[in-house]
């Protein structure tokens, strides 16, 4: 009788444990992250550049001590100029401003920050640094780019996601239409983790030693947020497997559904293998990729890979309402991920990236609703649609698949 009571008690605990998403959360914490789970976060979701910039500018205007920015690129355009004007004004108020951007990301855009612009910004008191400029013959500097998008204000608010600083996040581009993306604002325990990531990269790049309690809220600060999240940091040579691990675990542990939006869908072998397994065990896998892209070669490769999964049972949607640059995944209506990582080798094998996995149904439902609404602007990939693709597009897709480990 005692054994039966003990078994019943254990079964009840396990049932309570397994009925929640805490199993996946614990696996992510143990297997895939060097950072602890935080449970006291408040999250605000932005589904376009206009909303993100309006909110971020308003919070920067309130800054009292420091503003830290880490972006793949700052374009020399109207939104970039407006941001730097605001930052310069905050410097005049005594606020410390540090900004870092990727050298390759800067040079690869059509309106880069040039030496004269950097000189002007530094003259206005903005500490701005270029991450890993290419210097011949050190070809290793062409790899391991900084693809993160992080802003931390006074150690109390952080922004992260997929949105860089560029006008096309507001105005779109003539050749591809609207530029869609997702970003979040965080208040709570996770802010300190993002601050640590920024300072670590800043100090490594500048050879400075910026640190101290003035950049963090007191550890006993009471946060009112109730959102649970875990930050996944991909730092080359330190945490190289974390992002692949997190995606693989999330897909592996799915019980009902997986919904993915990703602009450069060329998943590594590990991630693709888990997607195939998920389809095989009956999980409803839905993948949305843009029909048009800012990189001409990529959509054909993404569609080719997605077609191979479609033949196994995945539903694939080609978004035609512009360029969907979002990097999100929703699993079982229980949790989701938002961040900078693309599902390609560049993000999963080489670059500095940051995603957060959010264990909250409200946020997950909001992203799922975006997915469902955006289906109205999609063409579903079917055998008939595939047959209509030209031989050339099929060939370029096949060729891109061969280059998946390098793209």
MARSE-832000 format. One record per residue: residue number from 1; x negated, y negated, z negated of N, C-alpha, C in turn; residue in one letter. Coordinates in pm, whole numbers. Atoms other than C-alpha are relative to their C-alpha. Last residue first. Layout:
// MARSE-832000
   k   n.xx   n.yy   n.zz  ca.xx  ca.yy  ca.zz   c.xx   c.yy   c.zz r
 NUM      X      Y      Z      X      Y      Z      X      Y      Z a
...
END
This chain:
// MARSE-832000
   k   n.xx   n.yy   n.zz  ca.xx  ca.yy  ca.zz   c.xx   c.yy   c.zz r
 407    -87    117    -17  -2574  -3007   4666     50    -52   -135 x
 406     78    124     -8  -2878  -2780   4619     87   -125      7 x
 405     95     14    112  -2731  -2449   4500    -75   -131      0 x
 404    -62     27    130  -2430  -2505   4734   -102    -13   -114 x
 403     82     99     69  -2647  -2521   5049     51    -31   -140 x
 402    135    -54     13  -2506  -2199   5192    -90    -94    -80 x
 401     -6   -103    103  -2156  -2331   5120   -138     61    -24 x
 400      7     68    129  -2240  -2642   5320      3    101   -115 x
 399    139     42     18  -2313  -2421   5622    -18    -70   -135 x
 398     79   -120     26  -1975  -2249   5590   -146    -36    -28 x
 397    -37    -48    132  -1800  -2584   5562    -80    123    -40 x
 396     68     89     95  -1995  -2719   5859     35     39   -144 x
 395    144    -27      0  -1888  -2412   6058    -72    -88   -102 x
 394     22   -129     66  -1522  -2439   5960   -150     32     -9 x
 393    -22     22    143  -1525  -2808   6047    -20    129    -78 x
 392    112     78     51  -1682  -2728   6389     14    -23   -152 x
 391    114    -90     19  -1436  -2450   6461   -119    -74    -60 x
 390     86    -22   -116  -1154  -2698   6411   -114     96    -32 x
 389    126     72     14   -903  -2657   6132    -92     36    117 x
 388     -2    122    -80   -564  -2536   6256   -129    -80    -12 x
 387     17    -36   -141   -625  -2182   6128     -7   -124     89 x
 386    139    -38    -21   -673  -2318   5776    -27     30    148 x
 385     78    126      0   -336  -2494   5787   -146     31     27 x
 384    -35     72   -123   -169  -2166   5887    -79   -130     12 x
 383     66    -64   -114   -350  -1966   5619     26    -73    131 x
 382    -62   -129    -30   -227  -2225   5368    -79     66    112 x
 381     81    -83    -88   -387  -2529   5205     65    138     12 x
 380     42   -127     60   -115  -2743   5054    -75     82    103 x
 379    -36   -108    -90   -113  -3095   5194    -50    129    -65 x
 378     91   -106    -42   -119  -3351   4918     59     85    113 x
 377     89     62   -100     38  -3685   4835   -101    101     54 x
 376    -86     62   -101    337  -3530   4655    -82    -68    110 x
 375    -33   -103    -99     90  -3305   4472     85    -56    113 x
 374     90     13   -115    -30  -3625   4309     19    111    103 x
 373    -40    114    -84    273  -3631   4082    -84    -10    126 x
 372   -128    -33    -64    200  -3280   3952     47   -113     91 x
 371     20   -108    -97   -166  -3356   3885    128     28     76 x
 370     71     60   -113    -87  -3686   3717    -19    103    110 x
 369   -101     76    -74    169  -3503   3504    -62    -72    119 x
 368    -76    -96    -79   -100  -3253   3405    106    -71     83 x
 367     82    -34   -116   -322  -3542   3296     72    101     91 x
 366     11    121    -83    -48  -3677   3070    -81     29    126 x
 365   -125     16    -74     31  -3327   2940     -6   -121     93 x
 364     -2   -104   -104   -333  -3274   2844    125    -11     85 x
 363     94     41   -104   -339  -3606   2658      1     99    116 x
 362    -48    125    -57    -24  -3514   2466    -91    -47    114 x
 361   -102    -28   -102   -127  -3151   2416     49   -128     68 x
 360   -119     77     34   -451  -3235   2237    102     15    112 x
 359    -98   -101     42   -771  -3036   2233    123    -73    -55 x
 358    -99     59     91   -993  -3272   2433    107    104    -30 x
 357   -112    -92     -3  -1308  -3134   2595     95    -42   -111 x
 356    -61    -36    126  -1543  -3424   2651    112     98     26 x
 355   -144    -25     -2  -1781  -3451   2939     49     14   -143 x
 354    -73    -13    126  -2131  -3597   2966    149     19     30 x
 353   -146      9     -9  -2387  -3565   3243     60      3   -140 x
 352    -50     35    132  -2763  -3604   3298    151    -24     14 x
 351    -16    137     49  -2827  -3437   3632     31     -9   -149 x
 350    111     96     -7  -2982  -3112   3754     21   -128    -80 x
 349    136    -53      9  -2788  -2786   3726   -108   -106    -22 x
 348      7   -114     93  -2418  -2859   3662   -141     55    -18 x
 347    -47     31    136  -2400  -3209   3809    -29    113    -98 x
 346     66    123     44  -2614  -3154   4120     38    -33   -143 x
 345    131    -28     61  -2497  -2794   4142    -70   -126    -48 x
 344    100    -35   -100  -2134  -2885   4199   -135     16    -70 x
 343     18   -146     -4  -1821  -2909   3990    -89     36    117 x
 342    -64    -63   -114  -1867  -3280   3926    -20    151     -9 x
 341     55   -114    -72  -1957  -3393   3578     87     44    117 x
 340     75     43   -119  -1874  -3747   3465    -41    116     89 x
 339    140     41     10  -1606  -3675   3210    -61    -38    131 x
 338     19    124    -76  -1259  -3553   3122   -147    -37    -11 x
 337    131     64      1  -1173  -3204   2999      1   -121     92 x
 336     44     53   -129   -837  -3063   2900   -144    -49    -13 x
 335    118     85      7   -661  -2873   2626    -46    -37    140 x
 334     51     14    136   -334  -2700   2548   -118    -95    -11 x
 333    -72    113     60   -123  -2713   2866    -45    -27   -143 x
 332   -111    -52     81   -277  -2370   2938     85   -109    -65 x
 331    -11   -144     23   -599  -2532   3066    117     28    -93 x
 330    -96    -26    106   -631  -2880   3220     21    150    -10 x
 329    -53   -137     -3   -936  -2981   3422     93     16   -120 x
 328    -82    -44    111  -1058  -3329   3513     42    146     18 x
 327     65   -126     39  -1328  -3489   3725     74     51   -124 x
 326    -19    -47    137  -1144  -3765   3911    -70    133    -24 x
 325    134    -15     57  -1290  -3903   4238      7     54   -144 x
 324    -18    -38    141   -961  -3858   4424   -138     35    -56 x
 323    110    -86     46  -1025  -4047   4750     19     26   -149 x
 322    123     74     28   -714  -4183   4917   -109     98    -39 x
 321    -38    134     43   -359  -4046   4915   -118    -89    -31 x
 320     10     91   -114   -448  -3740   5122     35   -143    -36 x
 319    -55    131     32   -519  -3489   4844    -25    -98    114 x
 318     89     99    -60   -576  -3137   4976     63   -138    -16 x
 317    -70    119    -49   -402  -2889   4744   -104   -101     50 x
 316     93    109    -31   -525  -2535   4682     76   -115     64 x
 315    -71    100    -79   -322  -2263   4511    -92   -120     17 x
 314     -7    137     52   -540  -1974   4398     86    -86     91 x
 313   -123     29     73   -450  -1617   4501      8   -139    -60 x
 312    -11    -88    116   -764  -1444   4629    124    -28    -83 x
 311    -24   -136    -51   -734  -1598   4977     13    100   -115 x
 310   -140     -8    -43   -700  -1936   4808     34    140     46 x
 309    -78    -25    121  -1034  -1878   4635    149      9     31 x
 308     36   -135     45  -1210  -1842   4971     75     37   -128 x
 307    -71    -96    -84  -1017  -2146   5094    -31    143    -42 x
 306   -136    -10     53  -1147  -2348   4798     83    100     81 x
 305      7    -75    126  -1504  -2270   4905    140     19    -57 x
 304     42   -138    -32  -1437  -2379   5265     -1     86   -126 x
 303   -118    -69    -53  -1240  -2684   5150    -34    145     35 x
 302    -96    -22    109  -1529  -2795   4931    121     78     48 x
 301     52   -104     87  -1781  -2745   5212     96     33   -112 x
 300     -6   -125    -74  -1569  -2940   5459    -52    116    -84 x
 299   -135    -57     -4  -1511  -3213   5200      9    132     74 x
 298    -48    -75    115  -1887  -3254   5132    141     58     14 x
 297     29   -143    -10  -2041  -3349   5466     75     83   -104 x
 296    -69    -69   -110  -1884  -3694   5496    -15    151      0 x
 295    113    -75    -56  -1986  -3824   5151     57     91    109 x
 294    103     99    -29  -1740  -4098   5049   -125     66     55 x
 293    101     22    104  -1468  -3835   5077    -94   -113     42 x
 292    102     94    -48  -1150  -3744   5259    -96    -31   -114 x
 291     16    -34   -142   -920  -3441   5206   -106    -89     65 x
 290    -33    103    -99   -974  -3486   4833    -22     48    142 x
 289    122     65    -48   -967  -3173   4617     38   -104    105 x
 288    -26    116    -86   -689  -3028   4402   -133    -65     37 x
 287    118     84    -25   -723  -2676   4261     39   -112     95 x
 286    -32    105    -98   -446  -2470   4104   -120    -94     10 x
 285    111     91    -27   -515  -2140   3925     39    -96    112 x
 284    -42     91   -107   -213  -1956   3777   -109   -106     19 x
 283     -9    141     40   -384  -1686   3571     38    -84    121 x
 282   -135     57    -11   -300  -1333   3684     16   -142    -47 x
 281    -80    -40    116   -604  -1134   3572    135    -72     -7 x
 280    -22   -145      1   -756  -1150   3921     87     43   -118 x
 279   -101    -31   -101   -714  -1526   3942     37    147     -6 x
 278   -126     56     48   -903  -1570   3616    114     31     97 x
 277    -50    -88    104  -1178  -1335   3731    136    -48    -52 x
 276    -45   -123    -67  -1223  -1533   4053     59     98   -102 x
 275   -125     32    -70  -1239  -1856   3855     57    124     69 x
 274   -106      5    101  -1497  -1703   3620    134    -36     63 x
 273    -25   -137     46  -1717  -1605   3915    114      2   -102 x
 272    -83    -64   -103  -1686  -1954   4064     36    143    -41 x
 271   -135     57      8  -1812  -2105   3739     93     68    100 x
 270    -59    -33    130  -2115  -1876   3715    144    -49    -10 x
 269    -42   -140      1  -2197  -1894   4087     73     34   -130 x
 268    111    -95     11  -2205  -2273   4089     55    141    -14 x
 267     40    -53    130  -1900  -2467   4198   -117     98      7 x
 266     95    -99    -49  -1886  -2665   4523    -59     71   -122 x
 265    -27   -134     52  -1581  -2882   4459    -89    103     70 x
 264    104    -74    -72  -1709  -3234   4512      3    145    -49 x
 263     25     56   -133  -1411  -3456   4423   -101     79     83 x
 262    143     29     -5  -1270  -3251   4135    -38    -42    141 x
 261     23    104   -102   -913  -3201   4020   -148    -33     -5 x
 260    127     70    -20   -856  -2870   3843     16   -108    105 x
 259    -20    102   -103   -546  -2703   3697   -127    -84      7 x
 258    117     86    -14   -585  -2375   3509     30    -97    113 x
 257     20     88   -117   -286  -2177   3387   -129    -79     -9 x
 256   -113     20    -91   -165  -1896   3163    -38    -78    126 x
 255   -102   -104     15   -414  -1743   2918    112    -12    103 x
 254   -134     39    -42   -736  -1935   2989     96    117     -9 x
 253    -96    -15    109  -1034  -1809   2786    142    -41     37 x
 252     -5   -139     47  -1261  -1746   3085    109     22   -104 x
 251    -67    -79   -103  -1184  -2083   3243     19    145    -47 x
 250   -138     50    -11  -1269  -2274   2926     80     82    101 x
 249    -76    -44    117  -1577  -2057   2866    147    -42     11 x
 248    -18   -145     -9  -1709  -2106   3221     84     52   -116 x
 247    -99    -29   -104  -1652  -2482   3212     29    149      6 x
 246   -130     51     44  -1831  -2513   2878    109     28    103 x
 245    -55    -84    105  -2121  -2287   2978    140    -44    -38 x
 244    -44   -123    -65  -2183  -2473   3301     66     92   -100 x
 243   -118     33    -79  -2193  -2797   3104     55    122     73 x
 242   -119     33     76  -2420  -2667   2829    124    -22     86 x
 241   -107    -94    -29  -2677  -2485   3039    136    -42    -57 x
 240    -28    -16   -143  -2942  -2758   3067    121     87     32 x
 239   -129    -71      5  -2933  -2875   2702     45     30    144 x
 238    -40     -9    141  -3293  -2987   2651    129     80    -17 x
 237    110    -49     82  -3483  -2957   2981     33     10   -149 x
 236     98    -91    -60  -3216  -3163   3160   -114     31    -97 x
 235    128     68    -11  -2960  -3324   2925   -102     97     57 x
 234     98    -70    -82  -2602  -3205   2968   -123    -89     15 x
 233    111     82    -52  -2395  -3323   2675    -90     88     85 x
 232     94    -88    -67  -2059  -3164   2600   -104    -87     70 x
 231     81     61   -106  -1865  -3369   2346    -97    105     55 x
 230    140    -41      9  -1602  -3184   2145    -73    -56    121 x
 229     79     -5   -123  -1257  -3324   2080   -142     47    -29 x
 228    118    -86     16   -972  -3321   1833    -75      8    131 x
 227     36    -77   -119   -727  -3611   1841   -131     75    -24 x
 226    -25   -141     28   -575  -3723   1509    -36     89    119 x
 225    -28    -86   -114   -692  -4084   1493     18    146    -39 x
 224   -140    -41      2   -659  -4291   1175     34     97    113 x
 223    -60     14   -132  -1029  -4320   1112    142     55     -4 x
 222   -124    -74    -20  -1156  -4379    760     56    -30    138 x
 221   -104     82    -60  -1518  -4491    755    124     85     27 x
 220   -123    -17     76  -1715  -4263    524    114    -87     54 x
 219    -51   -136    -15  -1996  -4220    777    130     21    -74 x
 218     31    -84    117  -2045  -4596    798     67    138     12 x
 217    -91     28    110  -2004  -4726   1155    -37     90   -117 x
 216    -99   -104     30  -2314  -4690   1369     93    -50   -111 x
 215    -59    -43   -126  -2552  -4929   1545    109    106    -20 x
 214    -76    111    -58  -2636  -5123   1229     67     39    132 x
 213   -141     -8     39  -2731  -4791   1066     84   -113     60 x
 212    -33     58    129  -3056  -4779   1257    149     -3    -25 x
 211    -78    -92     83  -3201  -4712   1598     36    -74   -128 x
 210   -121     65     48  -3388  -4877   1884     83    101    -77 x
 209    -48    -83    110  -3734  -4730   1920    119    -69    -66 x
 208    -35     74    120  -3862  -4858   2254     43     98   -109 x
 207    107    -20     99  -4043  -4655   2519     22    -89   -122 x
 206     63    130     23  -3794  -4799   2775   -123      8    -92 x
 205     28     71   -125  -3675  -4473   2929    -80   -127    -21 x
 204     85    -81    -86  -3695  -4245   2625    -43    -78    124 x
 203    134     -4     61  -3560  -4516   2398    -98     81     84 x
 202     59    134     -5  -3264  -4583   2626   -144      2    -54 x
 201     41     25   -138  -3190  -4213   2676    -68   -135     13 x
 200    104    -98    -34  -3188  -4143   2302    -52    -24    141 x
 199    127     45     60  -2998  -4462   2229   -115     94     34 x
 198     50    121    -65  -2721  -4372   2474   -138    -39    -54 x
 197     43    -34   -135  -2682  -4016   2352    -57   -120     72 x
 196    126    -73      9  -2675  -4129   1990    -54     36    138 x
 195    102     99     32  -2404  -4382   2073   -138     66     -9 x
 194     29     68   -126  -2202  -4107   2240   -105   -110    -21 x
 193     69    -97    -84  -2226  -3899   1922    -38    -63    135 x
 192    139     -9     47  -2139  -4199   1706    -81     97     85 x
 191     71    120    -46  -1825  -4258   1913   -146      6    -40 x
 190     76    -29   -122  -1709  -3898   1862    -80   -119     49 x
 189    129    -63     27  -1609  -3970   1501    -85     25    122 x
 188      6   -114     91  -1334  -4212   1587   -139     58     -8 x
 187     32     53    133  -1226  -4457   1856      2    119    -95 x
 186      2    -80    122  -1242  -4336   2215    -28    -88   -121 x
 185     57     79    110  -1149  -4500   2544     14     82   -127 x
 184    -65      6    131  -1093  -4272   2842    -74    -97    -91 x
 183     95     44    103  -1160  -4269   3218     74      1   -134 x
 182    -51     -8    137   -991  -4110   3519   -111    -39    -97 x
 181     92    -56     99  -1042  -4175   3891     65     -5   -137 x
 180    -64    -46    124   -869  -4267   4217   -103     57    -95 x
 179    103    -79     69  -1023  -4473   4496     55     35   -137 x
 178     14     20    144   -744  -4596   4725   -107     93    -58 x
 177   -116     41     77   -802  -4579   5101    -30    -19   -148 x
 176    -59   -114     73  -1071  -4372   5274    120    -38    -85 x
 175     11   -128    -71  -1215  -4591   5552     64    117    -72 x
 174    -80     -9   -123  -1087  -4924   5420     -1    138     65 x
 173     88     22   -115  -1220  -4868   5068     80     19    128 x
 172     14   -109    -95  -1024  -4899   4744   -100    -35    109 x
 171    -49     34   -134   -940  -5233   4585      1    116     98 x
 170   -119     86      7   -968  -5158   4214     63    -17    137 x
 169    -88    -64     98  -1215  -4869   4192    129    -80    -18 x
 168    -88    -96    -67  -1354  -5011   4516     84     82    -98 x
 167   -129     54    -44  -1476  -5318   4329     92    107     57 x
 166     -8     29   -144  -1752  -5125   4154    140    -48     35 x
 165    -34    142    -11  -1872  -5050   3801     -5    -39    147 x
 164    115     90      0  -1859  -4671   3769     47   -144      4 x
 163     -7    129    -69  -1548  -4471   3675   -129    -80    -18 x
 162     56     -6   -134  -1583  -4100   3598    -13   -132     71 x
 161    -82    -58   -105  -1532  -4075   3224    -71     -4    133 x
 160     69   -101    -80  -1654  -4246   2909     97     55    105 x
 159    -69    -34   -125  -1570  -4548   2695    -83    105     72 x
 158     80    -50   -112  -1672  -4594   2333     91     27    119 x
 157    -78    -40   -118  -1535  -4801   2047    -96     50    106 x
 156   -137    -29     41  -1668  -4856   1692     87     52    114 x
 155     -8   -130     64  -2047  -4852   1728    140     44    -36 x
 154     10     15    147  -2035  -5225   1799      7    133    -74 x
 153    -14    137     48  -1924  -5149   2158      1      1   -152 x
 152    -25      0    144  -2038  -4828   2328     -3   -145    -49 x
 151      9    135     59  -2012  -4782   2706     32     15   -148 x
 150    -27     18    144  -2087  -4450   2877    -11   -148    -35 x
 149    -66    130      9  -2076  -4345   3243     45    -18   -144 x
 148    -99     30    105  -2320  -4060   3295     62   -137     18 x
 147   -133     14    -61  -2486  -3967   3626    107    -35   -102 x
 146    -92     36    109  -2847  -4016   3514    136    -32     60 x
 145    -51    137      2  -3048  -3834   3782     94    -22   -119 x
 144    -41     36    136  -3241  -3516   3713     44   -146    -10 x
 143    -95    -90     62  -3416  -3493   4051     42    -56   -136 x
 142   -120     -2    -83  -3581  -3757   4269    107     91    -59 x
 141    -86    113     34  -3828  -3829   3989    125     -8     88 x
 140    -93    -45    103  -3969  -3479   4037     95   -112    -40 x
 139   -129    -35    -61  -4114  -3613   4363    100     50   -104 x
 138    -68    -75    105  -4395  -3788   4175    141     35     46 x
 137    -47   -130    -52  -4602  -3881   4483     79     82   -100 x
 136     81    -99    -70  -4459  -4143   4519   -135     14    -72 x
 135    137     46    -23  -4258  -4332   4262    -79    113     65 x
 134     84    -94    -74  -3881  -4301   4247   -138    -61     25 x
 133     23     41   -140  -3726  -4520   3979    -97     96     68 x
 132     81    -85    -87  -3640  -4313   3670     -7    -49    146 x
 131     40   -133     42  -3365  -4516   3499    -72     75    111 x
 130    -26    -96   -107  -3356  -4889   3576    -55    136    -41 x
 129    112    -88    -35  -3337  -5109   3269     45     99    106 x
 128    -48    -95    -99  -3125  -5408   3166   -120     79     55 x
 127    105   -100    -12  -3168  -5617   2853     50    110     94 x
 126    -50   -137    -10  -2930  -5905   2913   -119     94     18 x
 125      4    -70    127  -3074  -6233   2786     53    142      1 x
 124   -121     37     74  -2979  -6460   3077     11     78   -131 x
 123     17    140     38  -3335  -6440   3215    120    -49    -83 x
 122     91      1    115  -3293  -6063   3210    -23   -142    -50 x
 121    -73    -54    115  -2987  -6094   3435    -88     -2   -125 x
 120    -99     99     44  -3170  -6325   3677     73     48   -125 x
 119     75    110     59  -3471  -6092   3701     95   -106    -55 x
 118     45    -45    132  -3241  -5797   3757    -75   -111    -72 x
 117   -118     -5     87  -3067  -5982   4040    -41     41   -141 x
 116    -36    138     34  -3400  -6079   4200    121     -3    -94 x
 115     93     54     99  -3519  -5719   4183     39   -141    -44 x
 114    137     14    -48  -3210  -5594   4363    -86    -65   -108 x
 113     68    105     75  -2883  -5463   4221   -146     -3     46 x
 112     79    -31    119  -2730  -5255   4495    -46   -124    -75 x
 111     20    131     62  -2444  -5339   4733    -80     18   -131 x
 110     20    101   -104  -2429  -5048   4980    -19   -141    -55 x
 109   -123     74    -30  -2480  -4779   4719    -31   -119     90 x
 108    -87    -72    -92  -2760  -4523   4732    130    -73     28 x
 107     48     13   -138  -3022  -4756   4586     92     66    101 x
 106      1    139    -45  -2830  -4800   4261    -38    -12    147 x
 105   -138     45    -12  -2745  -4435   4212     10   -142     49 x
 104    -53    -58   -124  -3107  -4348   4285    144    -43     22 x
 103     68     61   -114  -3234  -4591   4021     54     53    133 x
 102     85    -94    -71  -2978  -4483   3762    -60    -65    125 x
 101    -66    -54   -119  -2848  -4757   3538    -99     87     76 x
 100     89    -87    -75  -2925  -4880   3187     78     58    118 x
  99    -64    -70   -112  -2766  -5171   3006   -105     83     72 x
  98     94    -90    -67  -2847  -5322   2667     76     76    108 x
  97    -54    -69   -118  -2667  -5624   2524   -111     81     65 x
  96    102    -74    -75  -2732  -5752   2171     66     75    116 x
  95    -26   -143    -16  -2467  -6004   2061   -114     63     80 x
  94     87    -77     87  -2591  -6344   1942     20    150      7 x
  93    -63     -6    132  -2306  -6556   2080    -84     80    -99 x
  92      5    135     56  -2520  -6651   2381     63     -6   -139 x
  91    139     21     44  -2566  -6279   2443    -14   -137    -65 x
  90     12    -64    132  -2185  -6249   2453   -143    -13    -54 x
  89    -67     87     97  -2173  -6505   2736    -10     60   -141 x
  88     89    113     24  -2432  -6303   2927     60    -97   -102 x
  87    109    -47     85  -2217  -5992   2885    -97   -113    -33 x
  86    -54    -20    134  -1912  -6173   3023   -110     43    -96 x
  85    -29    133     54  -2108  -6300   3322     54      9   -142 x
  84    126     57     44  -2248  -5949   3373     18   -143    -53 x
  83     49    -71    118  -1899  -5799   3380   -128    -65    -52 x
  82    -86     40    112  -1763  -6061   3620    -47     66   -130 x
  81     37    137     39  -2062  -6007   3850     83    -48   -118 x
  80    132     -4     63  -2004  -5632   3855    -42   -137    -48 x
  79    -22    -55    134  -1631  -5680   3919   -133     10    -74 x
  78    -74     91     87  -1706  -5920   4207     21     56   -141 x
  77   -125     47    -61  -1983  -5721   4372     78    -79   -104 x
  76      9    145     -2  -2345  -5626   4305    121    -56     74 x
  75      5     63   -131  -2258  -5267   4226     -5   -152    -14 x
  74    -74    125      8  -2357  -5130   3888     -7    -61    140 x
  73     35    122    -72  -2466  -4769   3923     90   -116    -40 x
  72     72    -49   -118  -2485  -4433   3749    -37   -118     89 x
  71    -77    -30   -121  -2383  -4618   3435    -91     56    109 x
  70     77    -98    -77  -2502  -4654   3074     86     43    119 x
  69    -62    -50   -123  -2379  -4959   2883    -97     93     73 x
  68     91    -92    -70  -2448  -5064   2524     72     60    119 x
  67    -70    -69   -109  -2277  -5369   2371   -104     83     73 x
  66     69    -54   -117  -2401  -5499   2037     99     59    101 x
  65    140    -36     21  -2323  -5699   1722    -70     50    125 x
  64     67     82    102  -1990  -5885   1721   -149     27     -9 x
  63    123    -57     57  -1804  -5757   2029    -68    -99    -94 x
  62     -9     -1    147  -1452  -5899   2076   -130     43    -67 x
  61    -18    139     44  -1509  -6001   2442      7     -9   -153 x
  60    133     62     -3  -1645  -5649   2501      9   -144    -51 x
  59     74    -47    117  -1306  -5515   2386   -142    -57     -4 x
  58    -61     58    120  -1112  -5730   2634    -75     42   -127 x
  57     38    141      8  -1353  -5642   2915     56    -65   -126 x
  56    141      7     39  -1306  -5271   2841    -48   -145    -12 x
  55     14    -38    140   -926  -5291   2847   -144    -17    -47 x
  54    -73     97     82   -907  -5485   3172    -19     29   -148 x
  53     79    122     10  -1182  -5271   3327     70   -106    -85 x
  52    124    -20     76  -1009  -4941   3247    -75   -131    -19 x
  51    -35    -16    141   -662  -5054   3360   -125     16    -86 x
  50    -56    125     51   -793  -5185   3692     29      9   -149 x
  49    104     94     39  -1016  -4882   3754     54   -128    -61 x
  48     50     82   -111   -736  -4628   3755   -100   -102    -53 x
  47     -7    -79   -124   -597  -4344   3543    -35    -84    122 x
  46    -12     91   -114   -694  -4478   3202     -5     81    129 x
  45     27    -54   -133   -630  -4272   2888     20   -106    107 x
  44    -84     71    -97   -656  -4404   2534    -43     41    139 x
  43     39      1   -141   -792  -4170   2270    102    -77     82 x
  42   -112     58    -73   -791  -4190   1890    -45    -17    144 x
  41     14     96   -109  -1033  -3955   1724    135    -53     49 x
  40    -66    124     42  -1030  -3790   1383     -7   -108    106 x
  39   -145    -21      9  -1106  -3424   1455     79   -130    -18 x
  38    -56    110     79  -1469  -3424   1565    151      5     10 x
  37   -135     44    -35  -1630  -3097   1674     37   -119    -87 x
  36   -117    -57     69  -2001  -3074   1607    131    -53     56 x
  35    -69     99     83  -2268  -3152   1864    120     64    -68 x
  34     89     27    112  -2524  -2913   2016     63    -99    -98 x
  33     25    138     39  -2256  -2774   2243    -98     -8   -116 x
  32     21     97   -108  -2194  -2464   2454    -37   -141    -44 x
  31     74    -43   -119  -2197  -2140   2259    -48   -114     88 x
  30    109    -93     28  -2098  -2224   1901    -89     22    122 x
  29     92     58     99  -1890  -2537   1956   -121     89    -21 x
  28     70    112    -62  -1734  -2408   2278   -103    -58    -97 x
  27     96    -58    -96  -1649  -2077   2111    -81   -111     66 x
  26    112    -57     77  -1493  -2262   1815   -105     61     94 x
  25     77    109     60  -1280  -2478   2043   -121     53    -74 x
  24     81     57   -108  -1167  -2177   2246    -91   -110    -55 x
  23     93   -105    -42  -1048  -2002   1930    -95    -55    107 x
  22    123      8     80   -903  -2326   1795   -100    109     35 x
  21    112      5    -92   -652  -2342   2080   -133     -2    -75 x
  20     47    134    -31   -373  -2230   1853   -114      9    100 x
  19   -110     72    -62   -174  -1906   1838    -42   -141     38 x
  18     -2    -25   -143   -501  -1720   1784    114    -72     70 x
  17    123     47    -64   -565  -1870   1442     10     10    152 x
  16      0    147     10   -210  -1829   1316   -118    -59     74 x
  15   -108     48    -88   -201  -1473   1448      5   -152     -1 x
  14     45     -8   -138   -542  -1405   1294    107    -52     95 x
  13    103    103    -21   -426  -1530    955    -45     -3    145 x
  12    -66    131      1   -108  -1326    973    -97   -112     24 x
  11    -70     17   -127   -296  -1016   1082     68   -135      7 x
  10    101     30   -102   -534  -1057    788     66    -25    134 x
   9     51    134     27   -240  -1074    546   -101    -44    106 x
   8   -106     95    -36    -67   -776    703    -48   -143    -19 x
   7     -8      6   -147   -391   -579    692    104   -101     45 x
   6    119     72    -46   -439   -666    324      3    -15    152 x
   5    -18    142     33    -82   -567    244   -117    -83     50 x
   4   -101     52    -93   -125   -236    428     22   -149    -25 x
   3     62     14   -133   -451   -167    246     98    -61     99 x
   2     91    115      7   -285   -238    -90    -64    -26    135 x
   1    -83    121      0      0      0      0    -87   -127      0 x
END
